[in-house]
Amino acid sequence: MYIDTTTCKELELIECTSKPGNQYSLFGAINQTCTAMGSRALRLNILQPPTDLATIHGRLDAIDRILSCESVFFGIQSELKSLPDTDSDLET
């Protein structure tokens, strides 16, 4: 599924039209990512959400497992922070 530009703008999914900055958008409200790669992945998942139930349930199960053990959560977070940003050249 792809959310078109008009819908994205009207729903203020990525940017707020009435206030500058994205902190008042859905993306800004839920973005707790620690890396640029994570931020891009979140943005992509907002703009192109999965529609396949198996994919959705698989992601929910993975999140549930990660959040059920604090040490696993912080371990994964630490490892992801140390990864190089492979798409940093796309930012420019």
C-alpha positions as CSV (number, residue, x, y, z in Angstrom):
1,M,0.0,0.0,0.0
2,Y,1.2,3.5,-0.8
3,I,-0.2,6.6,0.7
4,D,-0.4,9.4,-1.9
5,T,1.1,12.9,-1.3
6,T,-2.3,14.6,-0.8
7,T,-3.4,12.1,1.8
8,C,-0.1,12.3,3.6
9,K,-0.3,16.1,3.7
10,E,-3.9,16.2,4.8
11,L,-3.4,13.7,7.6
12,E,-0.1,15.4,8.6
13,L,1.7,12.1,8.6
14,I,5.2,13.4,8.1
15,E,4.9,17.2,8.5
16,C,2.5,19.5,10.1
17,T,1.1,22.1,7.8
18,S,-0.1,24.6,10.4
19,K,3.1,24.6,12.5
20,P,6.7,24.4,11.3
21,G,8.7,21.2,12.0
22,N,7.5,17.6,12.1
23,Q,7.1,17.2,15.9
24,Y,3.4,17.9,15.5
25,S,2.9,15.2,12.8
26,L,2.3,11.5,13.4
27,F,5.9,10.8,12.5
28,G,7.2,13.4,15.0
29,A,4.9,12.1,17.7
30,I,6.1,8.5,17.5
31,N,9.7,8.9,16.3
32,Q,11.8,7.6,19.1
33,T,14.5,6.2,16.8
34,C,18.1,6.5,17.7
35,T,19.6,6.4,14.2
36,A,19.0,8.0,10.8
37,M,18.4,4.5,9.4
38,G,15.7,3.9,12.0
39,S,14.1,7.3,11.2
40,R,14.0,6.5,7.5
41,A,12.5,3.0,8.2
42,L,9.8,4.5,10.4
43,R,9.0,7.2,7.7
44,L,8.8,4.4,5.0
45,N,6.5,2.3,7.2
46,I,4.2,5.3,7.7
47,L,4.1,6.1,4.0
48,Q,3.9,2.5,2.8
49,P,2.3,0.5,5.6
50,P,2.1,-3.3,5.2
51,T,-1.3,-4.8,4.3
52,D,-0.4,-8.5,4.5
53,L,-1.7,-9.9,7.8
54,A,1.2,-12.3,8.1
55,T,3.7,-9.5,7.9
56,I,1.7,-7.4,10.4
57,H,1.4,-10.2,12.9
58,G,5.1,-11.1,12.4
59,R,6.2,-7.6,13.2
60,L,3.9,-7.4,16.2
61,D,5.2,-10.7,17.5
62,A,8.8,-9.6,17.1
63,I,8.1,-6.3,18.9
64,D,6.3,-8.2,21.7
65,R,9.4,-10.5,22.1
66,I,11.8,-7.6,22.2
67,L,9.8,-5.6,24.7
68,S,9.2,-8.5,27.0
69,C,12.9,-8.6,27.9
70,E,14.5,-5.2,28.7
71,S,18.1,-6.5,28.3
72,V,17.3,-7.7,24.8
73,F,15.7,-4.4,23.9
74,F,18.7,-2.3,25.1
75,G,21.1,-4.8,23.6
76,I,19.5,-4.5,20.1
77,Q,19.4,-0.7,20.5
78,S,23.1,-0.6,21.4
79,E,24.1,-2.8,18.4
80,L,22.0,-0.8,16.0
81,K,23.5,2.5,17.1
82,S,27.0,1.1,16.3
83,L,26.1,0.1,12.7
84,P,27.3,2.4,9.9
85,D,24.6,4.3,8.0
86,T,24.7,2.5,4.7
87,D,22.2,5.0,3.1
88,S,23.9,8.2,4.4
89,D,24.7,9.2,0.8
90,L,20.9,9.3,0.1
91,E,20.4,12.1,2.6
92,T,21.9,14.7,0.4
